[in-house]
Amino acid sequence: MPSFVAPPRWTRWKRVAVSLAVLVHTGLAQSEPQESVLVGPLHRTTLIELAIARSPSVRAMSQYARGVSISSRAEGKQSPPEAMVSAWQIPLARPYAVNDAAMVMVGLQQRFAAPGSLAAREEGKQEEARYEEAMGSVRARQVARDADHAFADYEEATLRHRVHLAHLDIAKRIHAVAQARHAGGGLLSDVTQAEVVVAQTLAEVVTDGARIQVARVRINALVARHPNAPLGPPVESEPAVPAWSLEAMLAKSQQARPEFRAALASRAAKAVELRALDREASWPSFAIAGLYFAPTGPSPTHGYGLNASMSLPWLWGPGAHRRDAQREYLASAATNVDATRIQIQADVATSDANAKSAALRVQVLRDRAHPAGKRSFDVAWAGYEAARGDLVTLLNSRKAVIDIEMDTVMARSVLEHALADLDAAVGTPVPRTPLGPFQEPDGVHDVR
């Protein structure tokens, strides 16, 4: 059974939380871990931080959110003034004789939107910017989850390789003992069977090496490196379980999940847009103009004039229909908030249940199955070395130990994947506590 070293997990997870918080507020991590950290022992949180910092999709969504935020300033501005020039009744016989026109006028006109509509549209655009920021955080959360899963696969492949290397050494020792017994009159079949076991175990070692390389390629892709760039071994840790209760994680998810913030921002944006459309459907827009009349033949004096107009939205036009349609959009957004809340709760509860189930399996394999298998193998090995046991019993006990250790590695990996999903479901790294010893459930017979 491989041994594991536990780094300070809560301290490392706090680093991830800070990194994600910076990303939410700035749109992009301003500093990223140096390339050298990937060559030495690789920590899970280091990989997550670097994957987020180097993600082009996260950067693109952050840039888009900033663009939407800047555009909100334009929504609150009145339209620019309009310059006006008019010349009426210029004689066709003398089209160049502008002085003989009945009227030459130069003016400046300004249009004013319905009262309150521009402020509402500016506020609505700001809510859209908050929505885009939240969606950028959603993408960052997805990148973090992908990196977390990739690290779990890398760790699993490394542990499998270690277990098979240890058993390759055992298989070679068995082969050596079988040869020694054959030299003293033992069975040749023991030697050949031992050779087969050595070859099979070597095949597993080679396969595990290929799996490690696949995991490295995937991780390098996540951090925008060359596929074959060197990557340090994963820093392994003891199995852990969430330190928060399900109720605490459910409450935290309503604050931390960016999808929920996005749903709230979308609802707020549509509510403000409804206010703007209601203003436009209920209040007129205005236009005023100041005019200067140049002296012409019919009117040889300088003059000025004023012009004012307003729309009549109560008679006809699209305003009322747009407002009514926006009410339905708002109702849809409000319903989506409830749907998002329910989905988040389901995600958290499901991930928590998966983590607890995986943790229980790790406990049983680690605390019960592995010690029992190790005792059986030790007895068979001692008997075979002393020429009192047979090879079949030894190989069967050895295979049982390998199966248990492989099951333990896979159970640990399932637990790590479940915890990665739980962090993503809650929307923030969940503090963890080391997995304690196995406690016999009520109603389960103790076989010891």
N, C-alpha and C positions, 0 to 999 in steps of 0.2 A: 504494500500500500504506500503510495508516495506521500511525502510530508509536504506541508504547505506553510508559507510564512505570511502572516497577516499584517499588511501595512495599516496605518491609521486611517480606516475607511471614512469615518465621519469628517475628518479634516479634509480628505481628498474630495469628498462630495460637496463640502462647502465651497471648495475651489470651483467646481463645476457650476454651482448655483450662482456664484459671483460672476463667472464668465457669461452665463446665459442672461443675467440681469443687465450686464453691460451691453450685450448684444441687443436686448429689447430697447434700451434707451438710446443707443447710439447708432443702431442699424448694422454695425460691423465691429468686431473686436479690433481695437486699435493696435494691439500687440499680440503676437502669437509666439508659441514656444519655438525655440531655436531648433534647427534641423538636427543638431547633435543629440537632442533628447530621444530621437527615434533610433539611434544606433545603439545606445545603451539599453539597460532594462526598461521596458515600456510599461508605464502605468496606464490603467484604464482612463483615468480622468485626463491625462495628458493627450491621449488619442482623441477623446471627445472634444477637448478644447481646440485642438489643431484642426480637426475635421470641420468644426463650425467656422473657425477663422478663415479657412481656405476654401470654403464652399462658394462657388460662383453663383449658385441659385439663391443662397441666403443673401449674398451681396447685392444681387440684382433686385430682389424684393425689397431690401432696405433702401436702395436708391429710388425705386419706384415710389415707396411710401414717402420719402422726402420730397419727391416731385409733387405728389398730391398735396402734401402739407403746404408747399410754396404756392401752389395754384389756388389755395383757398383765399389768399389775399386778393386775387383778381376777382373772385366772386362778389366781394363786398364793395367793389368800386362801381361808380356810375359809368355809363358808356362815355367815350370821349366826345367833346363838342364837334359839331359839324359846321364847316364853312359853306356859305351859300352865295352863289353869284347868279343873277338873272338879268337878261336883256330882252325887252318885249318890243314887238312891232318895229323891227329894223326894216327899212324899205327894201323890198326885193330888188328893185332897180339899182339900188346902191347898197349892197350888203356890207360894204366896208364903213358905211356912215353910221357908226355907233352913236354919235352925238345926236342923230336925228331919231333915235329910238324913243318910243313912248315912255319907257322906264328903264333905267339901269340901277340895279340894286345889289348891294353887297351886305351880307349878314352873317351872324353866328347863332347857331341853334344848339340847345342842350336838351337832351331827353332825360327824364327821371322815371325810374321804375316805380312800381306800386309800393307805397310806404311799407317798410318792414321786410320786403321780399329779399332785398340784397343781403341784409344782415342774416336772414334765415339761410340763404344759400351759402354764405361764408361759413356759418356754423355747421351746415350740412357737409361741406367739403372737409372741414376739420374732423368730423366724425368719420368720413371716408378714409382720411389719413390714419386715424386710429385703427380702423378696420385693416388697412394694408399693413400697418405695423404689427398688428396681432397675427396676420397671415404670415408675415416674415418670421415671427416667433414660432408659428406652427411648423414652418419649413426647418427652422433651426432645431426644433424638437425632433423632427423626423431624422435629420442628419445625426443628431446625438444618439438617437435610438439605433440607427444603422451602425454607427461606430461601436456602440455598446455590444450589439449582437456580433459584429465582426471580431471584437476582442474576445468574446466568449468562445467563438469558434476557434480562434487562435490558441486560446488557453486549453481548450479540449484537445486539439491536435497535439499540442506539446505534452500534455499529461499522458495521452495514449502512447506517444512515442517513448516516454520515460518508462511506463509500465512494461511495454514490450521489450525495451532494451534490458530491463532487469530480468525478465523471464528468458531472454535469449541467453543471458549468462547462466541462468539455472539450467536451461536445456543443454548447454555445452557441458556443464558439470555432470548432468545425468548421462550424457553420451560418454564422458570420460569414465565414469564409474561402470557403465555397461561394458566398455572395452576392457576395463580391468577385470571384471567378472568373467568375461569371455576368455581372457587369457588364462584364467584359473579354472576353466571348464564350464563357464556359463553359456547361456544360449546366445547364438549368433543373431537370432531374431530380435533380442533386446537391443543389440547394437544398431540394427537396421531401423527399428522403430524409433530409436533415439535420434538417428540421423534425419528421419522424416520430420520429427518434432523441431529439430534445429532449423531445417529448411523452411518449415511453415512459419516459425516465429520470425525468421529473417525476412520473409515476405511481408509480414505485418509491420516490421520495423521500416522497410522500404516504403510501404504504403503510407505509413504515418508521416514519413519525411515529405512525401508528395503532398499530403494534406496540409502540412505546415507551410509549404511553399504556396499553395493555393490561398491559404489564409493571409499570407504576407502580401500577395498580389492584390487581394481585395482591400486590405488596409492601406496599401500604398495608393490605390486608386482613390480612396476616400480622402486622403490628405494631399492629393494632386502631386504625387511623386511618380517617378519611373517605376513600372511594374516590378522590376528586378532590383530596385534600390535596397541597400542593406537595412535590415530591421532587427532591433534587439529582441530578446526573448520576453515574453509577457511576465509581469510581476504577479505572481499568484497569491491568493488569499484564502483564508479559512472560509468555509461556507457560512453564510449569514442569512438572517431573516429580517423583515421590516421591524423597526422599533416602534412605529406608530400603529395604533389600532385602526381597524377599518373605518370607524366613524371619523377619526381624525383625518385619515386620507381622503375620505369623501368630502369633508368640509374644506380641506386644503385645495382639492381639485377645482372647486368652484371659483377660487381666487387665482389659481396658478395656470389652469389650462388656457392657452391662448385662443383655442377654438371658442370658448365661452365668451372671452373678451371680444372676439371678432363678431359673434352673434349679437352681443349687446351693442357694439358700435354700429353694426348694420341696422339694427332696429332704431337706434337713435338717429342715424342719418336719414332714414326714411321718414321718421316723425318730423324732423326739421324740414325735409323737402315738402312734406304735406303742408306744413305751415306756410312755406313760400308759395306753393301753388294755390292755397286758399286765399292768400293775399292777392295774388294776381287775378284770381277769379272774382274777387269781391271788391277790389279797389282799382281805380283807373291808374294808368300811367300818364305822365304829362310830358309836354315839350314846350319850351319857350324859346323865342328868337328875338334878337335885336338886329334891326335892319338900317342900312344907310342907303339913301337914294341920291345918286349923283345927278347934277343938273344936265338936262337934255333940252332939245328944242321945244317940245311941248311944255316942259316944266323946267325953266332955267334956274331954279333955286336948289340949294342943298336941302335935304330933308332926312328925316328918320322915321322909323316905324317899329312897331312891336307886333309879335305874333305869339299866340298861345293856343295849344290844343290838348285834348286828352282823349284817351280811349274810353269806350263804353262797354265794359265787359259783361254788363247785365243783359245786353240785348242778344248777342250771339257770339260765337267764337269757341275755340277748343279748351279754354281755361277750365270750365266746369267738368268736362270729361277727364281732363288730366288729373284734376283734384280727386275725382271719384275713383279713378284707377289707382292713384297713389294710396288711397285708404286701403285698398286690397293688398297692395304691396306691403304696407305697414302691418296689416293683420298677418300676412305670411311671415314677415320677419319676427313678429312676436311669437308665433307658433314655433318658428325655428329655434328660438331661445329655449323653449321648453323641450324640444326634441334634442337639442344639444346637451342640455342638462341631464336628461335621461340617459343618453348615450355615454356621457362621461361617467356617470355613476355605474353603468354596466361595465365599462372598460376597467374601472378601478376594482370593482368587486370580483370580476373574472380574473384579472391579473393577480389579485391578492390570493384568491383560492388556488390558482395554479402554483404560486410561489409556496404556499403552505403545503400543498400536496407534494411538490418536488422536494421540499425540505424534509418532510417525513420519510420519504424514500431514501434520501441521503443518510438520515439518522439510522435507519434500520440496517442499511448496507454497511455503514461505517462501524456501528457499535455492536452489531450482532452477526451479520453474515460474514464479514471479513475475519474477525477473530476465530470464528468456528472453522472457516475454510483454512486459515493459516495453521490451526492446531492439527487438522486432518492431514495437511501436507507435511508438517513437521514429523508426525508419527510415521507416515508412509516413507518419507525420505530417510529417516533414521533406520527403519527396517530394511530398506533396500541397500543402504550403505553397509549394513551389517550382514547382508546376504540372507536375511530372514524374510524379506518381502519380495513381491513380484513387481515387474515393471508396469503392468497394466494398472494396478492399484495406484502406483506412484503417479503415472501420467494422468489418470482420472482425477486424482486429488489436485494435481497441478493445474489441469484445465479448469477445475472448479474455482480455484483461486484467481486465475486469469479472468474468468467470466465475472466473478464478483468485483474484481478491481475495474474491469471495463464498465460494468454496470454502474459502479460508483462514479467513475469519470463522467459517464453520460448523464447520470442523475445530477451531478454537480453542474454540468453544462445546462441541463434543463432548468435548474434552479437559477443560474445566472441569466439565462434568456428570460425567464419569468420575471426576475427582478428588473431587467432592462425594460420590459413591457410595463411593469408597474411604475417605474419612474416616468415613463412616457405618458401613462394613463393619468397619473396625478399631476403631471406638468412641472414637477420639480424633483430633484434627487431626494429620495426618501432615506432618512437615516436608518442604519442597519445595526443589528446586534449579532454577535457570534452565535452560531447554531449550537444549542446546548445538547446534552446527552439525551438519548432516546428514552422516553417514558412510555411504559407499557399501557396502551389504552385499556379502559375497562372492558371486560368481556372477551379479551384476547388471551388465549392460553400461553403461559410462559413455558417455552420448550427447554429452558435450561434445567 
